[in-house]
Amino acid sequence: MISSPLRYPGGKSKLYPFFTKLLKENCLIGKEYYEPYAGGAGLALKLLANGFVKSININDIDVSIYAFWISAIKNTDKFCQLIEDTDINIDVWHKQHEIWKTCDTNNMLQLGFSTYFLNRTNRSGIIEGAGPIGGYKQKGEWKIDVRLQKKSQIENLKFIKKYADQINIHNIDAVDFTNAYIKNDNSLFYLDPPYYQKGNKLYKNFYEHCDHIHISKLLKKHKKRNWVLSYDNAPEILKAYEYFSPTFYSLNYSAGTKTIGTEVIYLSDSIICPTVPGFRNAA
């Protein structure tokens, strides 16, 4: 089973059953899939590998995340060799952290690998500010290598490589990306913006209130296009999207202590919401 090489708190690959039924019931199978806030792109990869979408277009404004994807997808063999050859210990962690912090875009492979290494070895996959699994002195219950099992990671990346010709990678602002492609009649957009609550603790490029409102106005403008939006269930978001009907679901979070949070999905006017266990329509 294909999976995202990256770890994200509240990753959306668990929405797969909802999306597959949505695609079937709305006759959207075979569309070109666009994700302006790709991150780990776990959902996109599953939909592609199982034939539900024709291609995936993943975008992330964070150049280090872009460097990971462009290296892992377009330079897979060298990337896998780096995984094979790199020791997983605290000294290497410090070295990779410095590479990531320097952010030299003249060596995208090196930058992309440092991003991947930190994502797999940091607590909850949070690169900035979280610190390594097991702590800097490696005295914790779990050690730094627990989430970076080389064999399975390499196998997964080589499996993803089979779909490289169907994966397009972008590094622009999410609003610009959406404006550029959402009018494509053959497209399906999935937008998962930074969380409204605690987003500044989870993301390098978090949103202020005005940014969230900007997205809501953009999607209202394109309410007849094919798009799906997911958010944390915050009162401000419910207010911003009061002209759309919300669907609620629960999601396990793993940033720090494991908790269960309620999230919300909104659909454009052109999409009918499927009935899926665990997803509750407000109407």
N, C-alpha and C positions, 0 to 999 in steps of 0.2 A: 504494500500500500504506500503510495506516494505521500510525502509529508513535507512541510516547510523545513528548510535547514535552519531557520531562525526561530528563536523563542520569543514570544510576546505575551505579556499579561493580557488576558481576555482575548486571545487570538480567535479569529472568526471561522476557523475551519469547522467548528461544531455547528455552524449554520448550514452545512452541506445538505442535510435532509430537507430543510426548508427550501433551499435554492433549487434542488433537483425537482421537487414537486411544483414549485413556482414556474420553472422553465417549461415543464411538460404541460401544465394547465393553461399557460399563456402563449403556447406555440412559439417559444423563444429559443428552442434548442438549435444550436448551430450558429448563434449570433457571435459577433466579435465582442469580447468581454473587456471592459475598461475599469481599472481600479486606481483612482487618483491618490489614495493614501495606502499604498501597497504594503509597506512594512514586511511582514513575513510571507504574505501572499499565499497562505496555506489553502484557503478556499479556492482561489483562482487555479492553483495547481491541480487540485482534486477534480474540479470541473473540467479542466482541459484533458487530463489523463483518462477520464472516464467518458469522453466524447460528448459532453453536454455543450461545450462551446467550441467554436472554430479556431479561435486564437485568443491569447490574453495579452493585454497591454497594461503593464504595471508601471506605476509612477511613484517616485518618492523624492521630495525636495531635499532630503538629507543626503548629501553627496556621499557620505560613507556607506549608507544603505545602497545607494545606486552603484557604488564601486563594488560592493559585494555581489549584487545581482549581475552586473555586466561581466564580472570575472568568473563567477560560478557557472553562468549559462554560456558565455561565449569563449571562455578559456578554461573549460572544465578540467582537462587533464592536468594542467599545471596547478590548478587550485587543489585538486585531489592529492597531487604529489606534495604540496605544502602541508596538507593535513597529515599525510603519512610521515613526513620528515620532521615535523615540529614536535618537540617535547611539550608536555602539558604540566607545567609546574609554576610556582609563584614568580620565579625569576623571568621566565618567558612571558608571563602575564604582564609584568612591569614593562618589558620590552615592547610587547604588542600594544599596550596602553599608550606608550609614548608615540608609537607610529600612528595610532588612531588620533591622538591629540594633535599631532603635527599636521595631519590631514594633507599630505602631499599628493595632489591630484595628478602629478606627473608619473606616478607609479600606482595605477589603479588596482593592479593585482595585489600589491603589498597592502594598500589601504583597505581593500575589500576583505583580505584575509584577516587583518587585525580586527575589523568590525565583527567578522564571523567568530573569531577566537574569543573575543570579549563577550559576545552575546551568548556563546555556549558555556562560558566559564564564570560568568557573573551571576549573582543572585537574581532569580526571576528573569534573566535575560536582559536586564536593564543595564545599558552600557555606561551611562553617565551617572556617577554618584553612588552606585549600588555596592561596588566592591566584589571581590572574588568569592565564590562558594567556598565555605570552610574558613574564611577569614584570611588576613594577610599572614598569619602565623600557622595556618592550616591545622588548627586545633578543633575545628568543628566536626560534627558527626559526619557530614558529607564533605568529600574532598573536591578539589578543583576540577578533576577530570570526569566527575560523575555524569555530566550531561554532554560530554564530547567523546562518545564511543566511536573510534575511528572507522572501524569496519562498516558499521551500519550507516554512518554518515557518508562515507565514500560511495557505498552502494546506492544510497538515495540520490546523491548528486549525479551519478552516472545514469540513473533511471530518468531523472529530470532532463538530462542532456538529450535524450531521444526526442524531446519536444522543442528543442532549441529554435527550430525554424518557425515555430508557432508562438514564440514568446518575444514580445517587443518591450524594451525597457526605456523608461524616460526619467528625466531629472529636471522637472520644472515645477512651478507653483501649481498646486492642486486646482485652483480656480482657472488658471490659464489652460491647464490640461483639459478640464471639463468643458470650457468654452470652445476649445479647439475640436472636440470630437463628439460632443453629446448630440449634435444635430444629425449625425450619421444614422440613417434609418435602420441600419443593420447592427446597431450597437446595443449593448446592455451595460449600464453603469452600476457599479456597486461602490458607494461612498461610505467610508468608515472614518470620519474625522477624529482628531484627538478628543479624548474624553473631556466633557465640560468640567466635571469635578475631578480634581487631583491630576488633571492633564499636565500641569507644570512639573509634577513629580515623576511622570512616566516618560515624557517625550522631550527630545532635544528641541523640536520645533512645535511647541504647544500653541494653542489658540487663546486669544483674549475674547471677551464677550462679543466685541464688534466683528471679529472674524467669523464666529459662529452665526451671527445674524446675516453676514454677507452670504454665507453658503445657503442659508434658508431662503433668501431673496432670489438667489441664482436658481435654485431648484423650483421655486414657485413659478419663475419665468418659463421654465422648461417642464411644466407639469404634464405635458402630453408626450414627453419622451419616455424611453424605457430606463427607469432608474430605481434602485433600492438604496435606502439610507439606514444606517444603524448608529445608535448613540447610547451612552449611559442615560439612565432614567432620571434626568434632572428637571426640576420645575421650569427652569429657564428654557430648556429645549422643548418641553411640552407646549409652552407658550409660543415659542418661535414657529412651531409647526402645527398650530391649532387648526389650520385650514386643511390638514391631512389627518386621516384616521390612524391612530397608533396601534401597533401590535406589540405585546409585551412578552418577554421570555427571560429565563434565568440563565446566568452564565457563571461558571467557576472562575475566580480570579486567583492568580498565584504570585502577586507582587507582595512579598513579605509573608504574612499569614494568609492561608487559604480561606477565602470567603466566597459566598454566593451573592451575586448582585443581580438586580433586575435591569434589563436593557430594553430598548424600544426600537422598533423597525417602522419606517415609513416607506410607502410605495407611491410612485407617480400615479396619476389618474389613468394611465394606459394599462396598468397592471392590476389584475385581480389577485387578492390575497388568498393563498391556499390554506386549507385546514390541515394543520400539522400538530401532532401531540407535543405539548410543552410550550406552544405558542398561543397566546390569548388575545383575541381581538377586543378592542375597547367597545366597539359598537354592540 
